[in-house]
């Protein structure tokens, strides 16, 4: 699983967040997507690395601009791992 963080310009309110989330869902079928207009970010969890060009274009067609994309591996942590850290 991968975590994709998009820095997005143009989100001004909760409705903008909804528009971006809907576009992401239609474009790549993620496990989870959340946006924050305050942070200017959208965080996506998906099984495979998405097509960045298609995602950027789909978001741009809605009137927003992707300023940067960061892709990193994601592994879900349980409650105790968050508190005490990973076991070695």
BALOBA-1460 file (C-alpha; in Angstrom, 3 decimals):
// residues 88
<rec num="1" residu="x" x="0.000" y="0.000" z="0.000"/>
<rec num="2" residu="x" x="1.200" y="3.552" z="-0.734"/>
<rec num="3" residu="x" x="0.470" y="6.963" z="0.733"/>
<rec num="4" residu="x" x="0.292" y="9.778" z="-1.802"/>
<rec num="5" residu="x" x="0.360" y="13.374" z="-0.582"/>
<rec num="6" residu="x" x="-0.666" y="16.050" z="-3.068"/>
<rec num="7" residu="x" x="0.003" y="19.742" z="-2.453"/>
<rec num="8" residu="x" x="-2.897" y="21.511" z="-4.132"/>
<rec num="9" residu="x" x="-3.428" y="25.192" z="-4.858"/>
<rec num="10" residu="x" x="-6.935" y="26.627" z="-5.127"/>
<rec num="11" residu="x" x="-8.891" y="24.836" z="-2.416"/>
<rec num="12" residu="x" x="-10.720" y="27.520" z="-0.418"/>
<rec num="13" residu="x" x="-13.408" y="25.662" z="1.541"/>
<rec num="14" residu="x" x="-14.925" y="22.316" z="2.497"/>
<rec num="15" residu="x" x="-16.769" y="22.110" z="-0.825"/>
<rec num="16" residu="x" x="-13.438" y="22.409" z="-2.656"/>
<rec num="17" residu="x" x="-12.153" y="19.500" z="-0.568"/>
<rec num="18" residu="x" x="-15.209" y="17.496" z="-1.636"/>
<rec num="19" residu="x" x="-14.642" y="18.270" z="-5.313"/>
<rec num="20" residu="x" x="-11.007" y="17.171" z="-5.136"/>
<rec num="21" residu="x" x="-11.922" y="13.986" z="-3.223"/>
<rec num="22" residu="x" x="-14.573" y="13.113" z="-5.819"/>
<rec num="23" residu="x" x="-12.120" y="13.624" z="-8.687"/>
<rec num="24" residu="x" x="-9.528" y="11.417" z="-6.985"/>
<rec num="25" residu="x" x="-12.128" y="8.675" z="-6.388"/>
<rec num="26" residu="x" x="-13.230" y="8.744" z="-10.036"/>
<rec num="27" residu="x" x="-9.657" y="8.750" z="-11.331"/>
<rec num="28" residu="x" x="-7.796" y="6.123" z="-9.279"/>
<rec num="29" residu="x" x="-10.226" y="4.247" z="-6.977"/>
<rec num="30" residu="x" x="-8.321" y="4.766" z="-3.692"/>
<rec num="31" residu="x" x="-8.793" y="2.986" z="-0.366"/>
<rec num="32" residu="x" x="-9.081" y="6.357" z="1.397"/>
<rec num="33" residu="x" x="-8.820" y="10.020" z="0.423"/>
<rec num="34" residu="x" x="-8.899" y="13.118" z="2.630"/>
<rec num="35" residu="x" x="-8.330" y="16.763" z="1.761"/>
<rec num="36" residu="x" x="-7.649" y="19.878" z="3.789"/>
<rec num="37" residu="x" x="-8.053" y="23.332" z="2.298"/>
<rec num="38" residu="x" x="-6.261" y="24.787" z="5.351"/>
<rec num="39" residu="x" x="-3.141" y="22.678" z="4.698"/>
<rec num="40" residu="x" x="-3.569" y="22.730" z="0.916"/>
<rec num="41" residu="x" x="-3.150" y="18.954" z="0.866"/>
<rec num="42" residu="x" x="-4.875" y="15.803" z="-0.234"/>
<rec num="43" residu="x" x="-3.727" y="12.487" z="1.245"/>
<rec num="44" residu="x" x="-4.550" y="9.290" z="-0.638"/>
<rec num="45" residu="x" x="-4.107" y="5.676" z="0.442"/>
<rec num="46" residu="x" x="-4.147" y="3.146" z="-2.387"/>
<rec num="47" residu="x" x="-2.896" y="-0.328" z="-3.211"/>
<rec num="48" residu="x" x="-0.584" y="0.683" z="-6.069"/>
<rec num="49" residu="x" x="1.223" y="3.850" z="-7.083"/>
<rec num="50" residu="x" x="-1.230" y="5.961" z="-9.124"/>
<rec num="51" residu="x" x="-0.694" y="7.491" z="-12.543"/>
<rec num="52" residu="x" x="0.517" y="10.925" z="-11.436"/>
<rec num="53" residu="x" x="-0.060" y="12.592" z="-14.818"/>
<rec num="54" residu="x" x="-3.679" y="11.408" z="-15.038"/>
<rec num="55" residu="x" x="-4.350" y="12.470" z="-11.455"/>
<rec num="56" residu="x" x="-2.784" y="15.905" z="-11.974"/>
<rec num="57" residu="x" x="-4.752" y="16.477" z="-15.168"/>
<rec num="58" residu="x" x="-8.077" y="15.371" z="-13.658"/>
<rec num="59" residu="x" x="-7.590" y="17.756" z="-10.718"/>
<rec num="60" residu="x" x="-6.544" y="20.587" z="-13.054"/>
<rec num="61" residu="x" x="-9.728" y="20.105" z="-15.089"/>
<rec num="62" residu="x" x="-11.685" y="20.950" z="-11.930"/>
<rec num="63" residu="x" x="-9.820" y="24.252" z="-11.539"/>
<rec num="64" residu="x" x="-7.176" y="23.274" z="-8.968"/>
<rec num="65" residu="x" x="-3.420" y="23.033" z="-9.429"/>
<rec num="66" residu="x" x="-1.194" y="20.247" z="-8.131"/>
<rec num="67" residu="x" x="2.011" y="21.843" z="-6.852"/>
<rec num="68" residu="x" x="3.734" y="18.663" z="-5.732"/>
<rec num="69" residu="x" x="3.318" y="14.925" z="-5.263"/>
<rec num="70" residu="x" x="4.989" y="12.773" z="-2.627"/>
<rec num="71" residu="x" x="4.650" y="8.983" z="-2.777"/>
<rec num="72" residu="x" x="5.792" y="6.804" z="0.124"/>
<rec num="73" residu="x" x="5.149" y="3.283" z="1.396"/>
<rec num="74" residu="x" x="2.336" y="2.998" z="3.920"/>
<rec num="75" residu="x" x="1.842" y="0.397" z="6.592"/>
<rec num="76" residu="x" x="-1.105" y="0.646" z="8.925"/>
<rec num="77" residu="x" x="-0.144" y="0.847" z="12.573"/>
<rec num="78" residu="x" x="-2.244" y="-0.530" z="15.379"/>
<rec num="79" residu="x" x="-3.099" y="1.350" z="18.557"/>
<rec num="80" residu="x" x="-0.195" y="-0.019" z="20.609"/>
<rec num="81" residu="x" x="2.322" y="0.527" z="17.813"/>
<rec num="82" residu="x" x="1.328" y="4.199" z="17.699"/>
<rec num="83" residu="x" x="1.872" y="4.535" z="21.447"/>
<rec num="84" residu="x" x="4.925" y="2.343" z="22.028"/>
<rec num="85" residu="x" x="6.511" y="2.200" z="18.597"/>
<rec num="86" residu="x" x="7.224" y="-0.754" z="16.350"/>
<rec num="87" residu="x" x="8.590" y="-3.945" z="17.788"/>
<rec num="88" residu="x" x="11.991" y="-4.997" z="16.504"/>
